[in-house]
Amino acid sequence: MPVRPFEPQPWTAPPAPALAGPFEVNDRLGQARLIPVGDEGPEDVVVDAQGFAYTGTHDGHVLRIDPSGSVSPFAEVGGRPLGLELHGEDLLVCNADLGLQLVSPSGAVKPLLDGFDGEKFLLTNNASVASDGTIYFTVSSARWSLEVYVNDLLEGHPTGRAFARAPDGSLRVCVDQLLFANGVALDAAQQSVFVAETGKYRVHRHWLAGPKAGQTERFLDNLPGFPDNLSFDAGVLWVALASPRQKLVDFMGPRGWLRKLSYRLPDALKPAPVRHGIVLGYDESGRLVHNLQASSGKVAITTGARFFDGSLYVGSLSEPHVAVLKL
């Protein structure tokens, strides 16, 4: 349910870049091996040093995938687990419904954080953990929960935020006024943190150290799709695009009356992600170095990508499998 009535805010998107040239359509990602997980929505994937992968599904479970591809239960966290990160010996879970959680190697679940300044988090999404234990994470919206996330994109209120939780438990806002704050990733030197803004097709870079400390700048703009989770490995910022851009969504942007009409429609008639998987890789200068697509739709609704030992593990908000592509 909404926190308050649906009140669309106008925004005019720049013309969408075509899936051509640097974003040329291909089916490289469609060559991935699929690992069925026995449930829907392994939204994010993280891999430990031993090659065990972890993912969370829509029924509130975290699963473990061994290097051979065998899947087994690991923990029941409740709610809807989204972003996952390693946190020392524990697993950090961004639970959309319940906030940040820690899961011990035995599978024991401990709540860590579920609100800020007396306000409960509505949609905790993604995180990155620094070497000193600081957790950088996003809360996508202060108005809409995950079940109705499309309303946040349609309404256009920039209430998403990126936070930093220090090891002593103190909490601060790093970046605010984001239209659906999403993926988070620290750079290699942990001098900055990248934050995806799904609703405006952007990735920001917030500086943590150096002469720009405290400043936020645009790192990627006008992407060809909706950026979701981020990860940084092997000198590459991996950007999972949940769907290519949609002309209808951009057309509705400056037309509040049309967005109000869409809001009143049944969910089945609202804009939905396109089944065309896309994962892009950028170096730290913002140069595109990987363009991986699944034009066949075999890999779709691509919400997370993680590189480990020569392979890219790709999660999905709605599919029943994790895709693994050898690079």
MIFI-79476 format. One record per residue (C-alpha): residue in one letter; residue number from 0; chain; y, x, z negated. Coordinates in steps of 0.001 Angstrom, whole numbers, plus 500000, padded with zeros to 6 digits. Example, Ala and Ser with C-alpha at 12.3 -4.5 7.8 and 13.67 -1.06 7.14 Angstrom:
MIFI-79476
(rec "A"; 0; "A"; (495500; 512300; 492200))
(rec "S"; 1; "A"; (498940; 513670; 492860))
end
This chain:
MIFI-79476
(rec "M"; 0; "A"; (500000; 500000; 500000))
(rec "P"; 1; "A"; (503540; 501255; 500708))
(rec "V"; 2; "A"; (505786; 502453; 497912))
(rec "R"; 3; "A"; (508601; 500376; 499461))
(rec "P"; 4; "A"; (509103; 498269; 502619))
(rec "F"; 5; "A"; (508550; 499893; 506009))
(rec "E"; 6; "A"; (511948; 501273; 507043))
(rec "P"; 7; "A"; (511775; 503291; 510267))
(rec "Q"; 8; "A"; (514107; 506253; 510655))
(rec "P"; 9; "A"; (515055; 507158; 514251))
(rec "W"; 10; "A"; (514049; 510508; 515692))
(rec "T"; 11; "A"; (514044; 511630; 519312))
(rec "A"; 12; "A"; (511295; 514096; 520106))
(rec "P"; 13; "A"; (511891; 516816; 522690))
(rec "P"; 14; "A"; (509957; 516375; 525950))
(rec "A"; 15; "A"; (506328; 517251; 525324))
(rec "P"; 16; "A"; (505081; 520443; 526947))
(rec "A"; 17; "A"; (502408; 519788; 529529))
(rec "L"; 18; "A"; (498831; 520896; 528993))
(rec "A"; 19; "A"; (499361; 523495; 531698))
(rec "G"; 20; "A"; (500400; 527131; 531946))
(rec "P"; 21; "A"; (499869; 528689; 528492))
(rec "F"; 22; "A"; (498354; 525378; 527312))
(rec "E"; 23; "A"; (496168; 524907; 530393))
(rec "V"; 24; "A"; (493376; 522406; 529878))
(rec "N"; 25; "A"; (489963; 524010; 529346))
(rec "D"; 26; "A"; (486662; 523283; 527647))
(rec "R"; 27; "A"; (486114; 526559; 525790))
(rec "L"; 28; "A"; (486006; 524762; 522454))
(rec "G"; 29; "A"; (483553; 522312; 523965))
(rec "Q"; 30; "A"; (480999; 525160; 524117))
(rec "A"; 31; "A"; (480796; 525254; 520319))
(rec "R"; 32; "A"; (477581; 524728; 518400))
(rec "L"; 33; "A"; (477668; 521542; 516324))
(rec "I"; 34; "A"; (476324; 521477; 512753))
(rec "P"; 35; "A"; (475728; 517863; 511625))
(rec "V"; 36; "A"; (476745; 517416; 507985))
(rec "G"; 37; "A"; (475209; 513995; 507387))
(rec "D"; 38; "A"; (478542; 512298; 506746))
(rec "E"; 39; "A"; (481927; 511700; 508347))
(rec "G"; 40; "A"; (485027; 513823; 508281))
(rec "P"; 41; "A"; (484420; 517485; 507380))
(rec "E"; 42; "A"; (488201; 517852; 507555))
(rec "D"; 43; "A"; (488528; 521535; 506635))
(rec "V"; 44; "A"; (486181; 524502; 506396))
(rec "V"; 45; "A"; (486340; 527666; 504315))
(rec "V"; 46; "A"; (483808; 530522; 504411))
(rec "D"; 47; "A"; (483014; 532902; 501551))
(rec "A"; 48; "A"; (482190; 536602; 501820))
(rec "Q"; 49; "A"; (478453; 535863; 502018))
(rec "G"; 50; "A"; (478915; 533590; 505025))
(rec "F"; 51; "A"; (478451; 530263; 503196))
(rec "A"; 52; "A"; (480808; 527602; 504558))
(rec "Y"; 53; "A"; (482183; 524707; 502491))
(rec "T"; 54; "A"; (483588; 521410; 503695))
(rec "G"; 55; "A"; (484577; 518062; 502179))
(rec "T"; 56; "A"; (483719; 514627; 503562))
(rec "H"; 57; "A"; (485192; 511144; 503344))
(rec "D"; 58; "A"; (482831; 509982; 500577))
(rec "G"; 59; "A"; (484186; 512506; 498061))
(rec "H"; 60; "A"; (481517; 515201; 498424))
(rec "V"; 61; "A"; (481825; 518919; 499076))
(rec "L"; 62; "A"; (478948; 520364; 501097))
(rec "R"; 63; "A"; (477724; 523923; 501520))
(rec "I"; 64; "A"; (476469; 525262; 504856))
(rec "D"; 65; "A"; (474354; 528409; 504686))
(rec "P"; 66; "A"; (474538; 531069; 507434))
(rec "S"; 67; "A"; (471533; 529517; 509201))
(rec "G"; 68; "A"; (473315; 526142; 509452))
(rec "S"; 69; "A"; (471414; 524343; 506700))
(rec "V"; 70; "A"; (473586; 521837; 504816))
(rec "S"; 71; "A"; (473235; 521009; 501108))
(rec "P"; 72; "A"; (475321; 519156; 498478))
(rec "F"; 73; "A"; (477631; 521353; 496407))
(rec "A"; 74; "A"; (479883; 519060; 494341))
(rec "E"; 75; "A"; (481069; 515493; 494004))
(rec "V"; 76; "A"; (484844; 515550; 493588))
(rec "G"; 77; "A"; (485645; 511872; 494201))
(rec "G"; 78; "A"; (488626; 510701; 496230))
(rec "R"; 79; "A"; (489038; 512289; 499635))
(rec "P"; 80; "A"; (488772; 516110; 499798))
(rec "L"; 81; "A"; (490896; 517652; 502555))
(rec "G"; 82; "A"; (491972; 521317; 502506))
(rec "L"; 83; "A"; (489673; 523874; 500843))
(rec "E"; 84; "A"; (490406; 527441; 499743))
(rec "L"; 85; "A"; (488672; 530162; 497778))
(rec "H"; 86; "A"; (490285; 530758; 494375))
(rec "G"; 87; "A"; (488583; 533696; 492695))
(rec "E"; 88; "A"; (485014; 532556; 492005))
(rec "D"; 89; "A"; (486046; 528914; 492281))
(rec "L"; 90; "A"; (486695; 526610; 495193))
(rec "L"; 91; "A"; (490129; 524984; 495343))
(rec "V"; 92; "A"; (490079; 521419; 496665))
(rec "C"; 93; "A"; (493139; 519574; 497952))
(rec "N"; 94; "A"; (492067; 516033; 497160))
(rec "A"; 95; "A"; (494264; 513541; 499005))
(rec "D"; 96; "A"; (493817; 510975; 496233))
(rec "L"; 97; "A"; (493437; 513126; 493101))
(rec "G"; 98; "A"; (495566; 516237; 493606))
(rec "L"; 99; "A"; (494383; 519832; 493197))
(rec "Q"; 100; "A"; (490901; 520442; 491792))
(rec "L"; 101; "A"; (488828; 523524; 491015))
(rec "V"; 102; "A"; (485074; 523590; 491578))
(rec "S"; 103; "A"; (483044; 526273; 489795))
(rec "P"; 104; "A"; (480081; 528045; 491449))
(rec "S"; 105; "A"; (477809; 525622; 489589))
(rec "G"; 106; "A"; (479583; 522631; 491144))
(rec "A"; 107; "A"; (481479; 521597; 488001))
(rec "V"; 108; "A"; (484794; 519914; 488869))
(rec "K"; 109; "A"; (488020; 520508; 486948))
(rec "P"; 110; "A"; (491327; 518712; 487685))
(rec "L"; 111; "A"; (494197; 521159; 488068))
(rec "L"; 112; "A"; (497328; 519283; 489114))
(rec "D"; 113; "A"; (498112; 515746; 490280))
(rec "G"; 114; "A"; (501882; 515303; 490147))
(rec "F"; 115; "A"; (505381; 516728; 489848))
(rec "D"; 116; "A"; (508323; 515618; 487689))
(rec "G"; 117; "A"; (506434; 512572; 486483))
(rec "E"; 118; "A"; (505533; 511460; 490019))
(rec "K"; 119; "A"; (501890; 511279; 491082))
(rec "F"; 120; "A"; (501000; 512965; 494347))
(rec "L"; 121; "A"; (500147; 510410; 497030))
(rec "L"; 122; "A"; (498578; 512679; 499645))
(rec "T"; 123; "A"; (497671; 516248; 498662))
(rec "N"; 124; "A"; (496690; 517971; 501873))
(rec "N"; 125; "A"; (496270; 521726; 502394))
(rec "A"; 126; "A"; (496685; 525024; 500537))
(rec "S"; 127; "A"; (496651; 528805; 500652))
(rec "V"; 128; "A"; (495987; 531070; 497657))
(rec "A"; 129; "A"; (497809; 534374; 497159))
(rec "S"; 130; "A"; (496149; 537472; 495712))
(rec "D"; 131; "A"; (498035; 536963; 492429))
(rec "G"; 132; "A"; (496610; 533437; 492081))
(rec "T"; 133; "A"; (499706; 531533; 493216))
(rec "I"; 134; "A"; (498712; 528368; 495062))
(rec "Y"; 135; "A"; (500878; 527225; 497958))
(rec "F"; 136; "A"; (500076; 523639; 498915))
(rec "T"; 137; "A"; (501449; 520551; 500607))
(rec "V"; 138; "A"; (501876; 516922; 499654))
(rec "S"; 139; "A"; (502271; 515133; 502964))
(rec "S"; 140; "A"; (504186; 512041; 501906))
(rec "A"; 141; "A"; (505856; 510440; 498903))
(rec "R"; 142; "A"; (505536; 506990; 500511))
(rec "W"; 143; "A"; (502092; 506589; 502069))
(rec "S"; 144; "A"; (498531; 507496; 501129))
(rec "L"; 145; "A"; (495884; 508927; 503458))
(rec "E"; 146; "A"; (494390; 505517; 504277))
(rec "V"; 147; "A"; (497655; 504527; 505969))
(rec "Y"; 148; "A"; (498903; 507960; 507062))
(rec "V"; 149; "A"; (499827; 506591; 510504))
(rec "N"; 150; "A"; (502566; 504566; 508798))
(rec "D"; 151; "A"; (504195; 507782; 507603))
(rec "L"; 152; "A"; (504360; 509143; 511141))
(rec "L"; 153; "A"; (505654; 505818; 512487))
(rec "E"; 154; "A"; (508247; 505326; 509762))
(rec "G"; 155; "A"; (509716; 508803; 510027))
(rec "H"; 156; "A"; (510921; 509429; 506458))
(rec "P"; 157; "A"; (510738; 513209; 505821))
(rec "T"; 158; "A"; (509312; 513087; 502283))
(rec "G"; 159; "A"; (506649; 515790; 502677))
(rec "R"; 160; "A"; (506908; 518935; 500556))
(rec "A"; 161; "A"; (505356; 522357; 500181))
(rec "F"; 162; "A"; (504915; 523582; 496597))
(rec "A"; 163; "A"; (504070; 526827; 494843))
(rec "R"; 164; "A"; (502018; 526725; 491642))
(rec "A"; 165; "A"; (502244; 530022; 489734))
(rec "P"; 166; "A"; (499316; 531352; 487663))
(rec "D"; 167; "A"; (501189; 530320; 484486))
(rec "G"; 168; "A"; (501115; 526706; 485695))
(rec "S"; 169; "A"; (504790; 526427; 486636))
(rec "L"; 170; "A"; (505512; 524479; 489780))
(rec "R"; 171; "A"; (508359; 524683; 492286))
(rec "V"; 172; "A"; (509227; 523213; 495668))
(rec "C"; 173; "A"; (509320; 525755; 498505))
(rec "V"; 174; "A"; (510076; 523495; 501473))
(rec "D"; 175; "A"; (511022; 519817; 501425))
(rec "Q"; 176; "A"; (512193; 517077; 503796))
(rec "L"; 177; "A"; (509162; 517463; 506056))
(rec "L"; 178; "A"; (507782; 514620; 508166))
(rec "F"; 179; "A"; (504151; 514745; 507069))
(rec "A"; 180; "A"; (503780; 518214; 505561))
(rec "N"; 181; "A"; (500338; 519547; 506414))
(rec "G"; 182; "A"; (498731; 522961; 506934))
(rec "V"; 183; "A"; (499590; 526001; 504800))
(rec "A"; 184; "A"; (498764; 529667; 505403))
(rec "L"; 185; "A"; (500023; 532955; 504000))
(rec "D"; 186; "A"; (500664; 535809; 506405))
(rec "A"; 187; "A"; (498636; 539017; 506203))
(rec "A"; 188; "A"; (501081; 540788; 503872))
(rec "Q"; 189; "A"; (501800; 537621; 501847))
(rec "Q"; 190; "A"; (505493; 538042; 502584))
(rec "S"; 191; "A"; (505772; 534497; 503932))
(rec "V"; 192; "A"; (503961; 531194; 504071))
(rec "F"; 193; "A"; (503548; 529053; 507187))
(rec "V"; 194; "A"; (503818; 525260; 506784))
(rec "A"; 195; "A"; (502951; 522671; 509442))
(rec "E"; 196; "A"; (505144; 519606; 509942))
(rec "T"; 197; "A"; (502855; 517210; 511778))
(rec "G"; 198; "A"; (505355; 514462; 512549))
(rec "K"; 199; "A"; (507774; 516767; 514362))
(rec "Y"; 200; "A"; (505230; 519037; 516095))
(rec "R"; 201; "A"; (506429; 522142; 514226))
(rec "V"; 202; "A"; (505333; 525037; 512069))
(rec "H"; 203; "A"; (507877; 526521; 509636))
(rec "R"; 204; "A"; (507879; 529965; 508031))
(rec "H"; 205; "A"; (509130; 530194; 504457))
(rec "W"; 206; "A"; (509876; 533736; 503328))
(rec "L"; 207; "A"; (508630; 534788; 499902))
(rec "A"; 208; "A"; (509813; 538411; 499867))
(rec "G"; 209; "A"; (512061; 540814; 501770))
(rec "P"; 210; "A"; (515625; 540295; 502984))
(rec "K"; 211; "A"; (514922; 536665; 503973))
(rec "A"; 212; "A"; (513303; 535687; 500667))
(rec "G"; 213; "A"; (513883; 532011; 499954))
(rec "Q"; 214; "A"; (514808; 531192; 503554))
(rec "T"; 215; "A"; (512866; 528830; 505808))
(rec "E"; 216; "A"; (512926; 529208; 509572))
(rec "R"; 217; "A"; (511199; 527503; 512445))
(rec "F"; 218; "A"; (508214; 529527; 513642))
(rec "L"; 219; "A"; (506707; 527190; 516263))
(rec "D"; 220; "A"; (508490; 524220; 517782))
(rec "N"; 221; "A"; (507650; 521425; 520213))
(rec "L"; 222; "A"; (503904; 521973; 520104))
(rec "P"; 223; "A"; (501712; 520073; 522596))
(rec "G"; 224; "A"; (499982; 518169; 519800))
(rec "F"; 225; "A"; (500034; 517160; 516135))
(rec "P"; 226; "A"; (499577; 520318; 513999))
(rec "D"; 227; "A"; (497199; 519870; 511091))
(rec "N"; 228; "A"; (495594; 522564; 508928))
(rec "L"; 229; "A"; (496551; 526225; 509274))
(rec "S"; 230; "A"; (494714; 529427; 508435))
(rec "F"; 231; "A"; (495530; 533090; 508939))
(rec "D"; 232; "A"; (492746; 535549; 509712))
(rec "A"; 233; "A"; (492413; 538757; 511709))
(rec "G"; 234; "A"; (496111; 538818; 512554))
(rec "V"; 235; "A"; (496048; 535304; 513994))
(rec "L"; 236; "A"; (497613; 532092; 512750))
(rec "W"; 237; "A"; (495106; 529397; 513691))
(rec "V"; 238; "A"; (496748; 526022; 514357))
(rec "A"; 239; "A"; (494444; 523018; 514649))
(rec "L"; 240; "A"; (495998; 520153; 516613))
(rec "A"; 241; "A"; (494473; 516849; 515545))
(rec "S"; 242; "A"; (495414; 515270; 518869))
(rec "P"; 243; "A"; (497491; 516003; 521947))
(rec "R"; 244; "A"; (500955; 514434; 522030))
(rec "Q"; 245; "A"; (501153; 510762; 522973))
(rec "K"; 246; "A"; (503908; 509430; 525232))
(rec "L"; 247; "A"; (503927; 506105; 523396))
(rec "V"; 248; "A"; (504562; 507727; 519997))
(rec "D"; 249; "A"; (507446; 509800; 521366))
(rec "F"; 250; "A"; (508827; 506744; 523175))
(rec "M"; 251; "A"; (508851; 504758; 519926))
(rec "G"; 252; "A"; (510648; 507536; 518021))
(rec "P"; 253; "A"; (514272; 506413; 518541))
(rec "R"; 254; "A"; (513327; 502718; 518781))
(rec "G"; 255; "A"; (513003; 501376; 515253))
(rec "W"; 256; "A"; (512266; 497826; 516418))
(rec "L"; 257; "A"; (509245; 499058; 518359))
(rec "R"; 258; "A"; (507930; 500976; 515370))
(rec "K"; 259; "A"; (508344; 497892; 513184))
(rec "L"; 260; "A"; (506303; 495965; 515708))
(rec "S"; 261; "A"; (503578; 498619; 515693))
(rec "Y"; 262; "A"; (503527; 498617; 511888))
(rec "R"; 263; "A"; (502715; 494891; 511882))
(rec "L"; 264; "A"; (499834; 495263; 514315))
(rec "P"; 265; "A"; (496210; 495558; 513145))
(rec "D"; 266; "A"; (495104; 499163; 512623))
(rec "A"; 267; "A"; (492927; 498971; 515736))
(rec "L"; 268; "A"; (496053; 498447; 517861))
(rec "K"; 269; "A"; (498180; 501202; 516318))
(rec "P"; 270; "A"; (498444; 504642; 517964))
(rec "A"; 271; "A"; (495316; 506693; 517319))
(rec "P"; 272; "A"; (494348; 510330; 517923))
(rec "V"; 273; "A"; (493119; 511233; 521411))
(rec "R"; 274; "A"; (489609; 512695; 521655))
(rec "H"; 275; "A"; (490667; 516066; 523033))
(rec "G"; 276; "A"; (490163; 518952; 520616))
(rec "I"; 277; "A"; (492742; 521750; 520560))
(rec "V"; 278; "A"; (492958; 524905; 518457))
(rec "L"; 279; "A"; (495713; 527415; 519198))
(rec "G"; 280; "A"; (496039; 530952; 517876))
(rec "Y"; 281; "A"; (499350; 532799; 517482))
(rec "D"; 282; "A"; (500187; 536324; 516420))
(rec "E"; 283; "A"; (502875; 536942; 513785))
(rec "S"; 284; "A"; (505592; 537145; 516416))
(rec "G"; 285; "A"; (504788; 533615; 517588))
(rec "R"; 286; "A"; (503008; 534702; 520792))
(rec "L"; 287; "A"; (500125; 532473; 521887))
(rec "V"; 288; "A"; (496915; 534525; 521999))
(rec "H"; 289; "A"; (494219; 531811; 521942))
(rec "N"; 290; "A"; (494118; 528457; 523750))
(rec "L"; 291; "A"; (490867; 526708; 522852))
(rec "Q"; 292; "A"; (490381; 523145; 524025))
(rec "A"; 293; "A"; (487575; 520612; 524295))
(rec "S"; 294; "A"; (488667; 518481; 527211))
(rec "S"; 295; "A"; (485193; 516921; 527230))
(rec "G"; 296; "A"; (485813; 515407; 523781))
(rec "K"; 297; "A"; (482653; 517028; 522412))
(rec "V"; 298; "A"; (484836; 518552; 519678))
(rec "A"; 299; "A"; (487620; 516144; 518718))
(rec "I"; 300; "A"; (490202; 515225; 516065))
(rec "T"; 301; "A"; (490378; 518934; 515256))
(rec "T"; 302; "A"; (492005; 519201; 511830))
(rec "G"; 303; "A"; (490999; 522654; 510592))
(rec "A"; 304; "A"; (490016; 526036; 512029))
(rec "R"; 305; "A"; (488768; 529095; 510166))
(rec "F"; 306; "A"; (487800; 532484; 511622))
(rec "F"; 307; "A"; (484928; 534407; 510034))
(rec "D"; 308; "A"; (482774; 537243; 511340))
(rec "G"; 309; "A"; (483511; 536645; 515004))
(rec "S"; 310; "A"; (483199; 532872; 514916))
(rec "L"; 311; "A"; (485658; 530012; 514578))
(rec "Y"; 312; "A"; (484616; 527141; 512296))
(rec "V"; 313; "A"; (486346; 523889; 513249))
(rec "G"; 314; "A"; (486576; 520782; 511070))
(rec "S"; 315; "A"; (487462; 517201; 511917))
(rec "L"; 316; "A"; (488934; 514280; 510002))
(rec "S"; 317; "A"; (486480; 511840; 511564))
(rec "E"; 318; "A"; (483561; 513576; 513316))
(rec "P"; 319; "A"; (480120; 513961; 511670))
(rec "H"; 320; "A"; (479832; 517689; 512297))
(rec "V"; 321; "A"; (481402; 521130; 511941))
(rec "A"; 322; "A"; (481821; 522983; 515227))
(rec "V"; 323; "A"; (481187; 526755; 515374))
(rec "L"; 324; "A"; (482462; 528717; 518354))
(rec "K"; 325; "A"; (481517; 532349; 518893))
(rec "L"; 326; "A"; (484600; 534240; 520037))
end
